[in-house]
Amino acid sequence: MEGVMPLCRKEQLSEKNLSACYPLSLANEGEWVKIVQLRGGSLFKERLLSMGIDLADIILVIHRQHGGAVLIEKSGSRYALGGGMAQKINVIGV
């Protein structure tokens, strides 16, 4: 299943942008993205919420490593996410 981009659910996307979403771990440095799906369990979602990250948030990808780890920025705060977490966060470009 590697290399396959999952399609986001239509109800999560606006009529204007019905394109495929992709994992945060694949976003480019300097790219602004919107979180459209969290594909983890309740502990994963709680962890993100404790950092102030939720669905529909718009974030900036500051740095990306080959293993999928990313450094993101939201509202002036920066967060480092491991590759496993970044893989479970689906985004679309804004």
Backbone as CSV, one residue per row, in Angstrom:
resi,resn,N_x,N_y,N_z,CA_x,CA_y,CA_z,C_x,C_y,C_z
1,MET,0.824,-1.193,0.000,0.000,0.000,0.000,0.867,1.256,0.000
2,GLU,2.167,1.080,0.043,3.072,2.212,0.041,2.967,2.962,-1.282
3,GLY,2.974,4.292,-1.215,2.889,5.110,-2.413,1.473,5.404,-2.852
4,VAL,0.482,4.801,-2.204,-0.918,5.036,-2.561,-1.460,6.170,-1.716
5,MET,-2.021,7.169,-2.369,-2.589,8.305,-1.652,-4.057,8.032,-1.344
6,PRO,-4.433,8.034,-0.072,-5.834,7.777,0.273,-6.706,8.955,-0.127
7,LEU,-7.892,8.668,-0.606,-8.830,9.741,-0.923,-9.520,10.187,0.353
8,CYS,-9.670,11.476,0.503,-10.389,11.996,1.660,-11.883,11.852,1.414
9,ARG,-12.598,11.793,2.485,-14.049,11.709,2.371,-14.592,13.034,1.839
10,LYS,-15.566,12.962,0.943,-16.118,14.172,0.329,-16.681,15.144,1.354
11,GLU,-17.257,14.621,2.436,-17.860,15.512,3.432,-16.801,16.325,4.183
12,GLN,-15.531,15.928,4.075,-14.465,16.655,4.755,-13.849,17.733,3.878
13,LEU,-14.168,17.732,2.586,-13.577,18.682,1.660,-14.632,19.626,1.119
14,SER,-14.209,20.821,0.759,-15.139,21.768,0.159,-15.428,21.338,-1.273
15,GLU,-16.490,21.869,-1.842,-16.838,21.565,-3.223,-15.720,21.997,-4.159
16,LYS,-15.005,23.043,-3.781,-13.951,23.610,-4.612,-12.735,22.686,-4.710
17,ASN,-12.497,21.882,-3.682,-11.274,21.090,-3.650,-11.582,19.638,-3.308
18,LEU,-11.952,18.871,-4.311,-12.265,17.452,-4.096,-11.074,16.569,-4.490
19,SER,-9.872,17.078,-4.297,-8.670,16.328,-4.661,-8.307,15.325,-3.579
20,ALA,-7.330,14.488,-3.871,-6.854,13.487,-2.915,-6.058,14.165,-1.814
21,CYS,-6.217,13.673,-0.613,-5.396,14.159,0.487,-4.185,13.244,0.607
22,TYR,-3.265,13.618,1.460,-2.037,12.859,1.613,-1.550,12.983,3.045
23,PRO,-0.700,12.060,3.489,-0.186,12.126,4.858,0.696,13.357,5.056
24,LEU,0.658,13.917,6.238,1.489,15.070,6.579,2.964,14.771,6.338
25,SER,3.364,13.537,6.505,4.766,13.159,6.315,5.243,13.368,4.880
26,LEU,4.323,13.539,3.923,4.677,13.762,2.523,4.599,15.224,2.114
27,ALA,4.165,16.097,3.005,4.055,17.524,2.678,5.448,18.124,2.513
28,ASN,5.557,19.089,1.640,6.839,19.738,1.371,7.146,20.822,2.396
29,GLU,8.424,21.059,2.610,8.836,22.156,3.486,8.341,23.471,2.906
30,GLY,7.835,24.338,3.771,7.307,25.625,3.342,5.870,25.578,2.865
31,GLU,5.248,24.411,2.896,3.875,24.243,2.407,2.871,24.461,3.537
32,TRP,1.821,25.231,3.242,0.700,25.393,4.158,-0.303,24.296,3.849
33,VAL,-0.754,23.579,4.865,-1.709,22.491,4.677,-2.823,22.581,5.717
34,LYS,-3.945,21.963,5.372,-5.095,21.889,6.282,-5.310,20.441,6.683
35,ILE,-5.480,20.213,7.976,-5.723,18.861,8.485,-7.169,18.482,8.179
36,VAL,-7.341,17.363,7.455,-8.689,16.938,7.078,-9.078,15.583,7.645
37,GLN,-8.110,14.830,8.175,-8.443,13.517,8.733,-7.356,13.075,9.702
38,LEU,-7.779,12.524,10.838,-6.863,11.937,11.813,-7.145,10.443,11.840
39,ARG,-6.175,9.631,11.446,-6.382,8.195,11.296,-5.780,7.405,12.446
40,GLY,-5.891,7.889,13.637,-5.368,7.179,14.801,-6.465,6.931,15.811
41,GLY,-6.099,6.277,16.884,-7.053,5.983,17.942,-7.291,7.167,18.864
42,SER,-8.030,6.929,19.916,-8.408,8.012,20.823,-7.200,8.599,21.554
43,LEU,-6.214,7.784,21.910,-5.018,8.310,22.575,-4.215,9.201,21.635
44,PHE,-4.141,8.822,20.377,-3.461,9.636,19.367,-4.144,11.000,19.241
45,LYS,-5.465,10.982,19.144,-6.219,12.232,19.003,-6.101,13.093,20.258
46,GLU,-6.139,12.471,21.421,-5.964,13.210,22.674,-4.589,13.860,22.737
47,ARG,-3.572,13.144,22.281,-2.210,13.684,22.278,-2.134,14.937,21.407
48,LEU,-2.716,14.869,20.216,-2.720,16.031,19.335,-3.504,17.191,19.942
49,LEU,-4.666,16.880,20.516,-5.476,17.934,21.137,-4.736,18.603,22.290
50,SER,-3.954,17.835,23.042,-3.194,18.408,24.152,-2.129,19.387,23.650
51,MET,-1.712,19.222,22.395,-0.757,20.152,21.779,-1.473,21.303,21.077
52,GLY,-2.788,21.233,21.006,-3.549,22.281,20.330,-3.730,22.038,18.847
53,ILE,-3.578,20.792,18.409,-3.721,20.443,16.995,-5.002,19.641,16.812
54,ASP,-5.842,20.068,15.848,-7.136,19.424,15.645,-7.509,19.459,14.166
55,LEU,-8.613,18.808,13.823,-9.141,18.835,12.464,-9.399,20.270,12.032
56,ALA,-9.234,20.524,10.764,-9.470,21.819,10.120,-8.412,22.868,10.446
57,ASP,-7.397,22.525,11.235,-6.312,23.464,11.509,-5.453,23.632,10.258
58,ILE,-4.976,24.843,10.060,-4.051,25.127,8.968,-2.673,25.286,9.581
59,ILE,-1.716,24.510,9.068,-0.368,24.485,9.639,0.667,24.687,8.537
60,LEU,1.848,25.103,8.954,2.972,25.281,8.040,4.001,24.204,8.317
61,VAL,4.459,23.543,7.274,5.507,22.539,7.412,6.852,23.264,7.356
62,ILE,7.566,23.265,8.467,8.847,23.952,8.563,9.976,23.063,8.043
63,HIS,9.996,21.814,8.489,11.081,20.894,8.113,10.530,19.479,8.032
64,ARG,11.072,18.714,7.096,10.667,17.317,6.930,11.908,16.453,6.803
65,GLN,11.908,15.317,7.500,13.025,14.377,7.416,12.626,13.166,6.584
66,HIS,13.614,12.417,6.121,13.342,11.257,5.277,12.513,10.190,5.981
67,GLY,12.624,10.062,7.279,11.858,9.060,8.012,10.403,9.453,8.235
68,GLY,10.011,10.633,7.761,8.632,11.075,7.900,8.411,12.060,9.026
69,ALA,9.398,12.245,9.896,9.252,13.204,10.989,9.144,14.613,10.411
70,VAL,8.318,15.446,11.038,8.117,16.813,10.558,8.163,17.802,11.713
71,LEU,8.565,19.012,11.379,8.473,20.142,12.291,7.434,21.057,11.686
72,ILE,6.372,21.334,12.445,5.275,22.164,11.940,5.112,23.401,12.811
73,GLU,4.395,24.373,12.267,4.085,25.584,13.018,2.598,25.865,12.911
74,LYS,2.013,26.210,14.062,0.604,26.585,14.116,0.465,27.736,15.092
75,SER,-0.063,28.837,14.640,-0.309,30.016,15.483,0.945,30.460,16.236
76,GLY,2.085,30.427,15.573,3.319,30.893,16.188,4.037,29.877,17.053
77,SER,3.434,28.714,17.280,4.079,27.659,18.068,4.557,26.561,17.134
78,ARG,5.711,25.988,17.466,6.267,24.905,16.652,6.159,23.575,17.394
79,TYR,5.896,22.523,16.618,5.736,21.181,17.168,6.520,20.195,16.314
80,ALA,7.196,19.269,16.966,7.892,18.194,16.266,7.042,16.940,16.371
81,LEU,6.768,16.325,15.245,5.977,15.094,15.202,6.824,13.996,14.575
82,GLY,6.803,12.823,15.171,7.508,11.682,14.618,6.841,11.191,13.350
83,GLY,7.557,10.357,12.614,7.040,9.845,11.357,5.744,9.066,11.495
84,GLY,5.594,8.308,12.582,4.364,7.544,12.795,3.151,8.439,12.974
85,MET,3.320,9.506,13.747,2.219,10.455,13.945,1.907,11.203,12.643
86,ALA,2.951,11.671,11.968,2.748,12.431,10.728,2.084,11.588,9.666
87,GLN,2.313,10.290,9.669,1.702,9.397,8.696,0.195,9.253,8.921
88,LYS,-0.257,9.428,10.164,-1.669,9.262,10.517,-2.480,10.545,10.379
89,ILE,-1.849,11.619,9.966,-2.531,12.910,9.802,-2.650,13.186,8.314
90,ASN,-3.865,13.180,7.776,-4.074,13.471,6.365,-4.352,14.948,6.182
91,VAL,-3.739,15.515,5.153,-3.841,16.955,4.887,-4.127,17.206,3.420
92,ILE,-4.526,18.443,3.125,-4.616,18.941,1.754,-3.904,20.274,1.710
93,GLY,-3.347,20.619,0.576,-2.699,21.920,0.419,-3.719,23.044,0.415
94,VAL,-3.308,24.189,0.946,-4.206,25.364,0.948,-3.578,26.502,0.169
